[in-house]
């Protein structure tokens, strides 16, 4: 490619960067290795501007070697540098942003005057240390120096190699724009792809569980970022990555209270339509309410919803539209229009066949997501796709691929022909998380060189992928791609009125619904300490599940088996933040409180298994804790923050202890890591050691029953009920009328001899809920609303 082609290509990229269209996220872990020195910067500029090079004999600096001397000489001749002192250039000194823009500005000869007031727009203007304010103002006026999105310019920040390349390309944009005679037939276009994922019916910035407005999430907040991102680059497409119709009481409201009628547009789709989404895909939770309901939702969709890896079990054909080719007019840097064909394909985690087996088995099958995308790429190209965007409701995964595993975005990023990926399912944020994976560039937002974004959950972030496309005689090619995420403004109450208006009826109906009373509680119910001691927020759930199944099995072959019940702290902070805990005041309990206790639209399932399986199930759950060294007096964190709290199953109806001085037997994926380990001790039923051959019924949910938990996977039989766990809890409360929310203390952490300092992190609000005489003590605040607590195991 000629220099002029490169310059033309970069002009589009640079214009987008300077307008704020491409964001930069610092990667601290790689910063030192990428820092630029004064000598490196001068060499890069002199070469980029094609200055004539001499022998270096006239340069005056004593600390410049023979190799760099001709470069420094040329830079001096063109007025780029002045030296640190009369005899020192300090070529190995780290280059600051301020110095870099001064040097770049000196390369531009102009008679135009730029007011020094141009510098006042930067909030950190006082951090400039040069007396050459006129030159800095010139740099701003020429468009070389632009600040960050937060209004700062960070003048003393060290320049990275990536930033250096951007600065030089900005300089080339001003220094040598190609003339019409020099320009060739190459067309370059900047295309922006925006995305949301895992909205889970969080459209209005409203917390239905707390029954109040929130600034922490909601598409109404994300929509403001969408408007800003589109204004920066009108060549934009907007996609959603699924898990759209389930998650809050609004989803349940549209299923059971105000059922979706034929021809009616689901409020989830109305919300997306209000912001002009171009397409969406199916998440695993789209299947929670069955195929008939999903079909009705899709019938009313005002935009394409694609899925390629779910097939009709009888015909073997795609159950849904596998992909679409979107025709879009885009404009190049000169304002000329061009037609671009964007191929959009969607895939979902094959785990839907486990999680919603009762609803899907025999009706559909789900194939490996990565292999499915690979299969369709040639067909999409044949159909005319210039570029291919994958909507992958599949988590990031890792370097190892197992057939039909749920998290395979990493593998999809390795496929030839995939130009961009919007992913989700994990509720994580990328760029940001997953920086330890091979071939992940968190600064550029790429995985195996492919731009990827994972925009969190509930509308907390907007994913932004920026592509630079070049068209030649063979068609369009992606020559540059980056991914970034933008977080919503949690400090402002601003929200998109068009989104709020789009779901007004469903939103107001949901509020009325969640305020309906179902019973009373004699005391407050919280989940702040659910990870370290038996907790009433779980006890109520397990009591209700046991009550429901005992009635259902009466008169069946399993009527005489002991019934146990498993529950987990679904709302226990962690990756969901310090506000993600159950807190129900004493007094009347409404439906919103039940939904706060049990946040998922799971259905009741019961497993028949042995005492030996029961122990393995608990060994898996005990991975919630780090191994504690009983001989150490140093502070030790009790809770394993990498273990998902919804996997910490407490089983009621038996008694047991967890010995955290022992290693965990299983890792978070249920793989054996310490075969001889045994954390579960004093495991008893009815006051006696459990008979490992005795059969039990354990009540749980369809998600756990269909999973790969140790113990669970050995179940003798599975009994599934088309009845939500949440409905069972409501029915239980209605019958009880008034409940006493106290845990029965059936499990505890084993005592540790000697002096030890064990801590755990929970919400700062938990301080006022510490029971009198408790082994738990408040230590002090931690980050982001969390706090540090200690616990004695005596």
Buried (B, 14 or more C-beta within 10 A) or exposed (E): EEEBBEBBBBBBBBBBBBBBBBBBBBBEEBEEEBBBBBBBBBBBBBEBBEBEEBEBEEBEBEBBEEEBBBBBBBBBEBEBBBBBEEEBBBBEBBBBBBBBBBBBBBBBEEEEEBEEEBBEEBEBBEBBEEEBEEBBBBBBBBBBBBBBEEEBBBBEBBBBBBBBBBBBBBBBBBBBEBEEEBEEEBBBBBBBBBBBBBBBBBBBBBBBBEBEEBBBBBBBBBBBBBEEBBEBBEBBBBBBBBBBBBBBBBBBBBBEBBEBEEEBBBBBBBBBBBBBBBBBBBBBBBBBBBBEBBEBBBEBBEBBBBBBBBBEEEEEEBBBBBBBBBEBEBBBBEEEEBEBBBBBBBBBBBBBBBBBBBBBBEEBBBBBBBBBBBBBBEBBBEEEBBBBBBBBBBBBBBEEBEEBBBBBBBBBBBBEBBBBBBBBBBBBBBBBBBBEBEEBBBBBBBBBEBBBBBBBBBBBBBBBBBBBBBBEEEEBEBBBBBBBBBBBEEEEEEBBEBBBBBBEEBBEBBBEBBBEEBBBBEBBBBBBBBBBBBBBBBBBBBBBBBBBBBEBBEEEEBEEBEBBBBBBBBBBBBBBBBBBBBBBEEEEBBBBBBBBBBBBBBBBBBBBBBBBBBBBBBBBBBBBBBBBEEEEEEEBBBBBEEBBBBBBBBBBBBBBBBBBBBBBBBBBEBEEEBEEBBBBEBBEBEEEEBEEEBBBBBBBBBBBBBBEBBBBBBBEEBBBBEBBBBBBBBBBBEEBEEBEBEBEEBBBBBEBEEEBEBBBBBBBBBBEBBEEEEBBEBBEEBEEEBBBBBBBBE
